[in-house]
Amino acid sequence: LRIASAKRMLESNHRSMQEISDAVGYQDVAFFRTLFQRHTGVSPSAYRERFGL
């Protein structure tokens, strides 16, 4: 559920990774990035690039 929320934020706005990480309940942005990549197969930045943001 947190990763799904993060995906929606990455698709639709220009919030920083720290802001998105905080918004979905992860205080450590490095942990968030690792977890996101583990679940999706791509980094949050690469995921965002797919949407031209």
CHARMM internal coordinates of N, CA and C (Angstrom, degrees):
IC EDIT
DIST 1 N 1 CA 1.4381
DIST 1 CA 1 C 1.5233
ANGL 1 N 1 CA 1 C 111.29
DIST 1 C 2 N 1.3264
ANGL 1 CA 1 C 2 N 117.45
DIHE 1 N 1 CA 1 C 2 N -41.83
DIST 2 N 2 CA 1.4645
ANGL 1 C 2 N 2 CA 119.45
DIHE 1 CA 1 C 2 N 2 CA 178.21
DIST 2 CA 2 C 1.5211
ANGL 2 N 2 CA 2 C 111.19
DIHE 1 C 2 N 2 CA 2 C -65.13
DIST 2 C 3 N 1.3252
ANGL 2 CA 2 C 3 N 116.22
DIHE 2 N 2 CA 2 C 3 N -40.91
DIST 3 N 3 CA 1.4609
ANGL 2 C 3 N 3 CA 119.57
DIHE 2 CA 2 C 3 N 3 CA -179.66
DIST 3 CA 3 C 1.5250
ANGL 3 N 3 CA 3 C 109.75
DIHE 2 C 3 N 3 CA 3 C -66.11
DIST 3 C 4 N 1.3233
ANGL 3 CA 3 C 4 N 118.17
DIHE 3 N 3 CA 3 C 4 N -39.47
DIST 4 N 4 CA 1.4692
ANGL 3 C 4 N 4 CA 121.35
DIHE 3 CA 3 C 4 N 4 CA 177.62
DIST 4 CA 4 C 1.5252
ANGL 4 N 4 CA 4 C 110.28
DIHE 3 C 4 N 4 CA 4 C -61.34
DIST 4 C 5 N 1.3138
ANGL 4 CA 4 C 5 N 117.34
DIHE 4 N 4 CA 4 C 5 N -41.59
DIST 5 N 5 CA 1.4670
ANGL 4 C 5 N 5 CA 121.05
DIHE 4 CA 4 C 5 N 5 CA 177.70
DIST 5 CA 5 C 1.5233
ANGL 5 N 5 CA 5 C 110.45
DIHE 4 C 5 N 5 CA 5 C -64.22
DIST 5 C 6 N 1.3178
ANGL 5 CA 5 C 6 N 116.19
DIHE 5 N 5 CA 5 C 6 N -42.78
DIST 6 N 6 CA 1.4655
ANGL 5 C 6 N 6 CA 120.42
DIHE 5 CA 5 C 6 N 6 CA 178.89
DIST 6 CA 6 C 1.5258
ANGL 6 N 6 CA 6 C 110.51
DIHE 5 C 6 N 6 CA 6 C -62.35
DIST 6 C 7 N 1.3264
ANGL 6 CA 6 C 7 N 117.15
DIHE 6 N 6 CA 6 C 7 N -40.73
DIST 7 N 7 CA 1.4621
ANGL 6 C 7 N 7 CA 120.72
DIHE 6 CA 6 C 7 N 7 CA 178.93
DIST 7 CA 7 C 1.5191
ANGL 7 N 7 CA 7 C 110.77
DIHE 6 C 7 N 7 CA 7 C -60.52
DIST 7 C 8 N 1.3306
ANGL 7 CA 7 C 8 N 116.74
DIHE 7 N 7 CA 7 C 8 N -44.04
DIST 8 N 8 CA 1.4718
ANGL 7 C 8 N 8 CA 119.86
DIHE 7 CA 7 C 8 N 8 CA 178.73
DIST 8 CA 8 C 1.5253
ANGL 8 N 8 CA 8 C 110.82
DIHE 7 C 8 N 8 CA 8 C -61.03
DIST 8 C 9 N 1.3262
ANGL 8 CA 8 C 9 N 117.08
DIHE 8 N 8 CA 8 C 9 N -42.08
DIST 9 N 9 CA 1.4672
ANGL 8 C 9 N 9 CA 120.19
DIHE 8 CA 8 C 9 N 9 CA 179.26
DIST 9 CA 9 C 1.5225
ANGL 9 N 9 CA 9 C 111.33
DIHE 8 C 9 N 9 CA 9 C -65.68
DIST 9 C 10 N 1.3172
ANGL 9 CA 9 C 10 N 117.14
DIHE 9 N 9 CA 9 C 10 N -40.84
DIST 10 N 10 CA 1.4615
ANGL 9 C 10 N 10 CA 120.64
DIHE 9 CA 9 C 10 N 10 CA 179.18
DIST 10 CA 10 C 1.5272
ANGL 10 N 10 CA 10 C 111.44
DIHE 9 C 10 N 10 CA 10 C -65.79
DIST 10 C 11 N 1.3161
ANGL 10 CA 10 C 11 N 117.17
DIHE 10 N 10 CA 10 C 11 N -31.10
DIST 11 N 11 CA 1.4645
ANGL 10 C 11 N 11 CA 122.09
DIHE 10 CA 10 C 11 N 11 CA -179.13
DIST 11 CA 11 C 1.5223
ANGL 11 N 11 CA 11 C 112.45
DIHE 10 C 11 N 11 CA 11 C -75.87
DIST 11 C 12 N 1.3215
ANGL 11 CA 11 C 12 N 117.20
DIHE 11 N 11 CA 11 C 12 N -25.58
DIST 12 N 12 CA 1.4617
ANGL 11 C 12 N 12 CA 118.12
DIHE 11 CA 11 C 12 N 12 CA -166.40
DIST 12 CA 12 C 1.5204
ANGL 12 N 12 CA 12 C 117.01
DIHE 11 C 12 N 12 CA 12 C -122.36
DIST 12 C 13 N 1.3153
ANGL 12 CA 12 C 13 N 119.44
DIHE 12 N 12 CA 12 C 13 N -2.34
DIST 13 N 13 CA 1.4611
ANGL 12 C 13 N 13 CA 117.42
DIHE 12 CA 12 C 13 N 13 CA -179.65
DIST 13 CA 13 C 1.5150
ANGL 13 N 13 CA 13 C 111.75
DIHE 12 C 13 N 13 CA 13 C -153.18
DIST 13 C 14 N 1.3151
ANGL 13 CA 13 C 14 N 115.05
DIHE 13 N 13 CA 13 C 14 N 177.18
DIST 14 N 14 CA 1.4625
ANGL 13 C 14 N 14 CA 121.70
DIHE 13 CA 13 C 14 N 14 CA -175.63
DIST 14 CA 14 C 1.5207
ANGL 14 N 14 CA 14 C 112.62
DIHE 13 C 14 N 14 CA 14 C -108.36
DIST 14 C 15 N 1.3185
ANGL 14 CA 14 C 15 N 117.28
DIHE 14 N 14 CA 14 C 15 N 26.53
DIST 15 N 15 CA 1.4647
ANGL 14 C 15 N 15 CA 119.70
DIHE 14 CA 14 C 15 N 15 CA 177.79
DIST 15 CA 15 C 1.5241
ANGL 15 N 15 CA 15 C 109.72
DIHE 14 C 15 N 15 CA 15 C -63.25
DIST 15 C 16 N 1.3154
ANGL 15 CA 15 C 16 N 115.64
DIHE 15 N 15 CA 15 C 16 N 150.33
DIST 16 N 16 CA 1.4661
ANGL 15 C 16 N 16 CA 119.83
DIHE 15 CA 15 C 16 N 16 CA 178.74
DIST 16 CA 16 C 1.5243
ANGL 16 N 16 CA 16 C 109.94
DIHE 15 C 16 N 16 CA 16 C -70.73
DIST 16 C 17 N 1.3255
ANGL 16 CA 16 C 17 N 115.54
DIHE 16 N 16 CA 16 C 17 N 163.02
DIST 17 N 17 CA 1.4662
ANGL 16 C 17 N 17 CA 119.84
DIHE 16 CA 16 C 17 N 17 CA 177.48
DIST 17 CA 17 C 1.5212
ANGL 17 N 17 CA 17 C 110.05
DIHE 16 C 17 N 17 CA 17 C -60.85
DIST 17 C 18 N 1.3337
ANGL 17 CA 17 C 18 N 116.99
DIHE 17 N 17 CA 17 C 18 N -37.93
DIST 18 N 18 CA 1.4646
ANGL 17 C 18 N 18 CA 119.99
DIHE 17 CA 17 C 18 N 18 CA 179.37
DIST 18 CA 18 C 1.5265
ANGL 18 N 18 CA 18 C 110.37
DIHE 17 C 18 N 18 CA 18 C -63.09
DIST 18 C 19 N 1.3284
ANGL 18 CA 18 C 19 N 117.46
DIHE 18 N 18 CA 18 C 19 N -42.92
DIST 19 N 19 CA 1.4682
ANGL 18 C 19 N 19 CA 120.88
DIHE 18 CA 18 C 19 N 19 CA 179.32
DIST 19 CA 19 C 1.5269
ANGL 19 N 19 CA 19 C 111.08
DIHE 18 C 19 N 19 CA 19 C -63.87
DIST 19 C 20 N 1.3147
ANGL 19 CA 19 C 20 N 116.93
DIHE 19 N 19 CA 19 C 20 N -42.87
DIST 20 N 20 CA 1.4651
ANGL 19 C 20 N 20 CA 120.54
DIHE 19 CA 19 C 20 N 20 CA 179.32
DIST 20 CA 20 C 1.5210
ANGL 20 N 20 CA 20 C 110.14
DIHE 19 C 20 N 20 CA 20 C -66.66
DIST 20 C 21 N 1.3157
ANGL 20 CA 20 C 21 N 116.26
DIHE 20 N 20 CA 20 C 21 N -44.61
DIST 21 N 21 CA 1.4602
ANGL 20 C 21 N 21 CA 120.98
DIHE 20 CA 20 C 21 N 21 CA 178.24
DIST 21 CA 21 C 1.5251
ANGL 21 N 21 CA 21 C 110.69
DIHE 20 C 21 N 21 CA 21 C -56.88
DIST 21 C 22 N 1.3151
ANGL 21 CA 21 C 22 N 117.02
DIHE 21 N 21 CA 21 C 22 N -47.82
DIST 22 N 22 CA 1.4677
ANGL 21 C 22 N 22 CA 121.63
DIHE 21 CA 21 C 22 N 22 CA 178.08
DIST 22 CA 22 C 1.5264
ANGL 22 N 22 CA 22 C 111.27
DIHE 21 C 22 N 22 CA 22 C -61.81
DIST 22 C 23 N 1.3320
ANGL 22 CA 22 C 23 N 116.52
DIHE 22 N 22 CA 22 C 23 N -42.82
DIST 23 N 23 CA 1.4650
ANGL 22 C 23 N 23 CA 121.11
DIHE 22 CA 22 C 23 N 23 CA -176.33
DIST 23 CA 23 C 1.5307
ANGL 23 N 23 CA 23 C 112.43
DIHE 22 C 23 N 23 CA 23 C -63.19
DIST 23 C 24 N 1.3140
ANGL 23 CA 23 C 24 N 116.56
DIHE 23 N 23 CA 23 C 24 N -32.20
DIST 24 N 24 CA 1.4670
ANGL 23 C 24 N 24 CA 119.20
DIHE 23 CA 23 C 24 N 24 CA -179.51
DIST 24 CA 24 C 1.5268
ANGL 24 N 24 CA 24 C 112.70
DIHE 23 C 24 N 24 CA 24 C -96.88
DIST 24 C 25 N 1.3301
ANGL 24 CA 24 C 25 N 116.37
DIHE 24 N 24 CA 24 C 25 N 5.42
DIST 25 N 25 CA 1.4586
ANGL 24 C 25 N 25 CA 120.18
DIHE 24 CA 24 C 25 N 25 CA 171.04
DIST 25 CA 25 C 1.5117
ANGL 25 N 25 CA 25 C 117.68
DIHE 24 C 25 N 25 CA 25 C 97.96
DIST 25 C 26 N 1.3270
ANGL 25 CA 25 C 26 N 117.38
DIHE 25 N 25 CA 25 C 26 N 15.75
DIST 26 N 26 CA 1.4649
ANGL 25 C 26 N 26 CA 120.76
DIHE 25 CA 25 C 26 N 26 CA 176.63
DIST 26 CA 26 C 1.5178
ANGL 26 N 26 CA 26 C 108.67
DIHE 25 C 26 N 26 CA 26 C -112.10
DIST 26 C 27 N 1.3185
ANGL 26 CA 26 C 27 N 117.06
DIHE 26 N 26 CA 26 C 27 N 116.11
DIST 27 N 27 CA 1.4577
ANGL 26 C 27 N 27 CA 121.43
DIHE 26 CA 26 C 27 N 27 CA -179.14
DIST 27 CA 27 C 1.5295
ANGL 27 N 27 CA 27 C 112.01
DIHE 26 C 27 N 27 CA 27 C -76.78
DIST 27 C 28 N 1.3103
ANGL 27 CA 27 C 28 N 116.67
DIHE 27 N 27 CA 27 C 28 N -26.83
DIST 28 N 28 CA 1.4628
ANGL 27 C 28 N 28 CA 122.14
DIHE 27 CA 27 C 28 N 28 CA -177.62
DIST 28 CA 28 C 1.5293
ANGL 28 N 28 CA 28 C 109.18
DIHE 27 C 28 N 28 CA 28 C -99.16
DIST 28 C 29 N 1.3279
ANGL 28 CA 28 C 29 N 116.75
DIHE 28 N 28 CA 28 C 29 N 107.75
DIST 29 N 29 CA 1.4605
ANGL 28 C 29 N 29 CA 120.61
DIHE 28 CA 28 C 29 N 29 CA -175.59
DIST 29 CA 29 C 1.5342
ANGL 29 N 29 CA 29 C 111.74
DIHE 28 C 29 N 29 CA 29 C -64.73
DIST 29 C 30 N 1.3237
ANGL 29 CA 29 C 30 N 117.99
DIHE 29 N 29 CA 29 C 30 N -32.37
DIST 30 N 30 CA 1.4729
ANGL 29 C 30 N 30 CA 120.18
DIHE 29 CA 29 C 30 N 30 CA 177.98
DIST 30 CA 30 C 1.5269
ANGL 30 N 30 CA 30 C 110.55
DIHE 29 C 30 N 30 CA 30 C -64.75
DIST 30 C 31 N 1.3207
ANGL 30 CA 30 C 31 N 116.64
DIHE 30 N 30 CA 30 C 31 N -40.88
DIST 31 N 31 CA 1.4621
ANGL 30 C 31 N 31 CA 120.54
DIHE 30 CA 30 C 31 N 31 CA 177.35
DIST 31 CA 31 C 1.5274
ANGL 31 N 31 CA 31 C 109.94
DIHE 30 C 31 N 31 CA 31 C -64.98
DIST 31 C 32 N 1.3233
ANGL 31 CA 31 C 32 N 117.16
DIHE 31 N 31 CA 31 C 32 N -42.16
DIST 32 N 32 CA 1.4646
ANGL 31 C 32 N 32 CA 121.67
DIHE 31 CA 31 C 32 N 32 CA 177.85
DIST 32 CA 32 C 1.5305
ANGL 32 N 32 CA 32 C 110.43
DIHE 31 C 32 N 32 CA 32 C -58.55
DIST 32 C 33 N 1.3260
ANGL 32 CA 32 C 33 N 117.24
DIHE 32 N 32 CA 32 C 33 N -47.36
DIST 33 N 33 CA 1.4652
ANGL 32 C 33 N 33 CA 120.73
DIHE 32 CA 32 C 33 N 33 CA -179.62
DIST 33 CA 33 C 1.5322
ANGL 33 N 33 CA 33 C 111.27
DIHE 32 C 33 N 33 CA 33 C -60.20
DIST 33 C 34 N 1.3329
ANGL 33 CA 33 C 34 N 115.93
DIHE 33 N 33 CA 33 C 34 N -44.46
DIST 34 N 34 CA 1.4655
ANGL 33 C 34 N 34 CA 120.78
DIHE 33 CA 33 C 34 N 34 CA 179.40
DIST 34 CA 34 C 1.5233
ANGL 34 N 34 CA 34 C 111.13
DIHE 33 C 34 N 34 CA 34 C -62.63
DIST 34 C 35 N 1.3118
ANGL 34 CA 34 C 35 N 116.60
DIHE 34 N 34 CA 34 C 35 N -46.67
DIST 35 N 35 CA 1.4567
ANGL 34 C 35 N 35 CA 121.51
DIHE 34 CA 34 C 35 N 35 CA -179.40
DIST 35 CA 35 C 1.5312
ANGL 35 N 35 CA 35 C 111.11
DIHE 34 C 35 N 35 CA 35 C -64.45
DIST 35 C 36 N 1.3340
ANGL 35 CA 35 C 36 N 116.45
DIHE 35 N 35 CA 35 C 36 N -42.85
DIST 36 N 36 CA 1.4638
ANGL 35 C 36 N 36 CA 120.86
DIHE 35 CA 35 C 36 N 36 CA 178.77
DIST 36 CA 36 C 1.5270
ANGL 36 N 36 CA 36 C 109.97
DIHE 35 C 36 N 36 CA 36 C -59.15
DIST 36 C 37 N 1.3279
ANGL 36 CA 36 C 37 N 116.48
DIHE 36 N 36 CA 36 C 37 N -47.04
DIST 37 N 37 CA 1.4640
ANGL 36 C 37 N 37 CA 119.77
DIHE 36 CA 36 C 37 N 37 CA -178.82
DIST 37 CA 37 C 1.5231
ANGL 37 N 37 CA 37 C 111.34
DIHE 36 C 37 N 37 CA 37 C -65.71
DIST 37 C 38 N 1.3043
ANGL 37 CA 37 C 38 N 117.27
DIHE 37 N 37 CA 37 C 38 N -37.37
DIST 38 N 38 CA 1.4662
ANGL 37 C 38 N 38 CA 121.34
DIHE 37 CA 37 C 38 N 38 CA 178.54
DIST 38 CA 38 C 1.5347
ANGL 38 N 38 CA 38 C 110.53
DIHE 37 C 38 N 38 CA 38 C -62.28
DIST 38 C 39 N 1.3258
ANGL 38 CA 38 C 39 N 117.12
DIHE 38 N 38 CA 38 C 39 N -38.29
DIST 39 N 39 CA 1.4668
ANGL 38 C 39 N 39 CA 121.15
DIHE 38 CA 38 C 39 N 39 CA -176.84
DIST 39 CA 39 C 1.5238
ANGL 39 N 39 CA 39 C 113.60
DIHE 38 C 39 N 39 CA 39 C -83.68
DIST 39 C 40 N 1.3337
ANGL 39 CA 39 C 40 N 117.66
DIHE 39 N 39 CA 39 C 40 N -30.52
DIST 40 N 40 CA 1.4627
ANGL 39 C 40 N 40 CA 120.09
DIHE 39 CA 39 C 40 N 40 CA -174.30
DIST 40 CA 40 C 1.5218
ANGL 40 N 40 CA 40 C 114.45
DIHE 39 C 40 N 40 CA 40 C -108.94
DIST 40 C 41 N 1.3279
ANGL 40 CA 40 C 41 N 116.59
DIHE 40 N 40 CA 40 C 41 N -19.22
DIST 41 N 41 CA 1.4560
ANGL 40 C 41 N 41 CA 120.02
DIHE 40 CA 40 C 41 N 41 CA -177.79
DIST 41 CA 41 C 1.5127
ANGL 41 N 41 CA 41 C 114.14
DIHE 40 C 41 N 41 CA 41 C 87.70
DIST 41 C 42 N 1.3271
ANGL 41 CA 41 C 42 N 117.42
DIHE 41 N 41 CA 41 C 42 N -3.13
DIST 42 N 42 CA 1.4697
ANGL 41 C 42 N 42 CA 122.32
DIHE 41 CA 41 C 42 N 42 CA 177.39
DIST 42 CA 42 C 1.5232
ANGL 42 N 42 CA 42 C 109.05
DIHE 41 C 42 N 42 CA 42 C -137.70
DIST 42 C 43 N 1.3224
ANGL 42 CA 42 C 43 N 115.60
DIHE 42 N 42 CA 42 C 43 N 157.55
DIST 43 N 43 CA 1.4597
ANGL 42 C 43 N 43 CA 119.66
DIHE 42 CA 42 C 43 N 43 CA 177.65
DIST 43 CA 43 C 1.5293
ANGL 43 N 43 CA 43 C 109.50
DIHE 42 C 43 N 43 CA 43 C -73.09
DIST 43 C 44 N 1.3272
ANGL 43 CA 43 C 44 N 117.67
DIHE 43 N 43 CA 43 C 44 N 160.29
DIST 44 N 44 CA 1.4654
ANGL 43 C 44 N 44 CA 119.26
DIHE 43 CA 43 C 44 N 44 CA 176.52
DIST 44 CA 44 C 1.5321
ANGL 44 N 44 CA 44 C 112.20
DIHE 43 C 44 N 44 CA 44 C -57.75
DIST 44 C 45 N 1.3272
ANGL 44 CA 44 C 45 N 116.87
DIHE 44 N 44 CA 44 C 45 N -39.00
DIST 45 N 45 CA 1.4713
ANGL 44 C 45 N 45 CA 120.07
DIHE 44 CA 44 C 45 N 45 CA 179.61
DIST 45 CA 45 C 1.5248
ANGL 45 N 45 CA 45 C 111.42
DIHE 44 C 45 N 45 CA 45 C -63.96
DIST 45 C 46 N 1.3218
ANGL 45 CA 45 C 46 N 116.72
DIHE 45 N 45 CA 45 C 46 N -44.28
DIST 46 N 46 CA 1.4652
ANGL 45 C 46 N 46 CA 120.48
DIHE 45 CA 45 C 46 N 46 CA 178.57
DIST 46 CA 46 C 1.5226
ANGL 46 N 46 CA 46 C 110.50
DIHE 45 C 46 N 46 CA 46 C -64.71
DIST 46 C 47 N 1.3195
ANGL 46 CA 46 C 47 N 116.59
DIHE 46 N 46 CA 46 C 47 N -38.99
DIST 47 N 47 CA 1.4642
ANGL 46 C 47 N 47 CA 120.37
DIHE 46 CA 46 C 47 N 47 CA 177.93
DIST 47 CA 47 C 1.5235
ANGL 47 N 47 CA 47 C 109.99
DIHE 46 C 47 N 47 CA 47 C -61.33
DIST 47 C 48 N 1.3247
ANGL 47 CA 47 C 48 N 116.90
DIHE 47 N 47 CA 47 C 48 N -44.91
DIST 48 N 48 CA 1.4677
ANGL 47 C 48 N 48 CA 121.88
DIHE 47 CA 47 C 48 N 48 CA 179.97
DIST 48 CA 48 C 1.5262
ANGL 48 N 48 CA 48 C 110.91
DIHE 47 C 48 N 48 CA 48 C -62.04
DIST 48 C 49 N 1.3230
ANGL 48 CA 48 C 49 N 117.49
DIHE 48 N 48 CA 48 C 49 N -40.32
DIST 49 N 49 CA 1.4671
ANGL 48 C 49 N 49 CA 121.65
DIHE 48 CA 48 C 49 N 49 CA -178.84
DIST 49 CA 49 C 1.5206
ANGL 49 N 49 CA 49 C 112.08
DIHE 48 C 49 N 49 CA 49 C -60.40
DIST 49 C 50 N 1.3173
ANGL 49 CA 49 C 50 N 117.63
DIHE 49 N 49 CA 49 C 50 N -29.53
DIST 50 N 50 CA 1.4703
ANGL 49 C 50 N 50 CA 120.86
DIHE 49 CA 49 C 50 N 50 CA 177.50
DIST 50 CA 50 C 1.5215
ANGL 50 N 50 CA 50 C 111.75
DIHE 49 C 50 N 50 CA 50 C -59.26
DIST 50 C 51 N 1.3221
ANGL 50 CA 50 C 51 N 116.48
DIHE 50 N 50 CA 50 C 51 N -24.77
DIST 51 N 51 CA 1.4611
ANGL 50 C 51 N 51 CA 121.33
DIHE 50 CA 50 C 51 N 51 CA -176.99
DIST 51 CA 51 C 1.5215
ANGL 51 N 51 CA 51 C 112.01
DIHE 50 C 51 N 51 CA 51 C -103.59
DIST 51 C 52 N 1.3187
ANGL 51 CA 51 C 52 N 116.55
DIHE 51 N 51 CA 51 C 52 N 10.49
DIST 52 N 52 CA 1.4511
ANGL 51 C 52 N 52 CA 121.25
DIHE 51 CA 51 C 52 N 52 CA 175.51
DIST 52 CA 52 C 1.5104
ANGL 52 N 52 CA 52 C 114.52
DIHE 51 C 52 N 52 CA 52 C 69.63
DIST 52 C 53 N 1.3182
ANGL 52 CA 52 C 53 N 117.47
DIHE 52 N 52 CA 52 C 53 N 24.35
DIST 53 N 53 CA 1.4683
ANGL 52 C 53 N 53 CA 120.51
DIHE 52 CA 52 C 53 N 53 CA -179.68
DIST 53 CA 53 C 1.5106
ANGL 53 N 53 CA 53 C 110.59
DIHE 52 C 53 N 53 CA 53 C -103.79
END
COOR INIT
IC SEED 1 N 1 CA 1 C
IC BUILD
